[in-house]
Amino acid sequence: MRPKRWQWWFGVVSAILIVWGVAFTTFGLRVLPVDRRVLLPWESALYGAIMIGWGTTLFRVGRVAIRRQDVELLKSLLLGIAVWLAIEAVFSARFRVWFNVGADAAVLALFSVPLIASMRSARRDEGANHGTRDA
C-alpha cells in the first residue's frame, strides 16, 4: 500500500477511537455489558492501561520530535496533550475532583515547557540557517 492509504487507515482508526472517547466521557462505561461489581476496578485498570500506552507514545514520539526539532510534530504533541488535559480537567471539575484539576494544570505545564522551548529553538535554528544560506 502507498503511504496515503496507510495515512487514511491510521486516521480512520484514530477517529473511531476519538468517537468512542466522546461516547465514554458523555455516557460512561456503565453503558457496556459489565457487571457493576467489577465496573470500578475494570475502569481503573483501563485508565491505567491508557496512561501507560499514552505515556509510552509521548515518551517515544516526544523524544524523536525534540531530537529532530520537528515543529509540526511538536505542535501536534502539544495539541494532543492540551486536549487530553483540558477535557479531563472539565470532567474533574464537573464531578468536583478538584485535586485532579490542579494535577492536570501541572502536567500540562510540565509537558509544555520542553515542547514550546524546542519549537522556539527549532525556529531560531531555522532562521539562523536560512540567513547563512542567503549570504
N, C-alpha and C positions, 0 to 999 in steps of 0.2 A: 504494500500500500504506500501511497505517496504521503508526505508529511501533512498536507492539507486534510486528508482523510483522517489521519491519526489525531490531528488537532480538533477536528469536528467531533470525533468519537469521544475524546477526552472532555471536550466542552459539554457534550450531551450528558455524560455520566456525572460531571460536576454539577450541571444544572439540576439533575434529578436529586442529587444529594442536597442541594440548596432548598429545593421544594420540600423534601422530607423534613429538613431542619425547620422550615417555616411551619409545617404542619405540626411538628412536635412542640415547638415553642407556643403555638396557638392552642392546641388541644391536649398536649401532654401525652406521655407514653401510655396512660391508662386506656387509651382507645385500642390498644393492642390486646390480643387474647393472652394475657399474662395473669396468673394467679396473684391476687392482691397481697398475699403474704410474702411473695418474693419480689414484688414490684420495686420497692425501695432498694433492696440490696442489688437487684439486677440493674436498676438505673445508675446506682453508684458505680458498679463495675463498668457499665457503658461509658459513663462520664470519665472514669479513669482511663479507659482504653482510648477514648477520643483525645484526651490530653496527651497520652503517650504518643499516639500517632501524629497529632498536630505538632507536639514538641519535637519529635524526630524530623518532621518535614521542615519546621522552622530552623532547626539546628543545621541540617544538611544544606537546604536551599539558601538560608541566610549567609552561611559561611562562603558559599560559592558566589553569591551576589556581591558580598563585600569584597572578596578577593579580586573578582573581575571588575569591580566598580561599575556594575551594570545598573544604571539609573532606572531603567524601565522595570527591572526585576525588583530593585529596592523599593520603588514606589508601590508595586503590586503587593509586596510583602507588608508594607506599612498599611495599605488599604485593607488587606485581609485581616490583619491584627486589629485594626481600629474597628472594623465592622463586628468582628467577634466580640471584642470587649465592650463596645457600645451596646450591643443587643443584650449581652449578659448583664451589664450594669442596669439597663432599663428593667429587665425582668427581676433582677435582685432588688431594685427599689420597689417595684410593684408588689413584691412579696415581703418587703421590709427586711431584707437581709442586708443591712447597711454595711457590715464589715466587708462584704464582698464587693460592694460599690467602690469602697476605698481600695481594695485589693486590685480591682480592675483598673482603676486610675494609675496605681503604682506599676502594674505590669505593663500598661500602655507606655508609661514614661520610660521604663527600663528597656523596652524594645525600641522605642522611638529614637532614643539618643544615638545608638550606633548606626541606625538606618539613615537618619537625617544627616548625621555627620559624614557618613560615607557618600551620600548623594552630593553634599556640598563639596567634598574633596574631589569626587569624580568630575564635577562641573568645573572646579578650579583647574584640575589637571587637563581637562579637555580644552579649556580656554588657553592655558599655557602652551599646550602642544599645537593648537591651532595658530597661535601667534608665531611660534617657531617655524612652522611650515610656510607661512606667508613671507618670512624675512628672506 
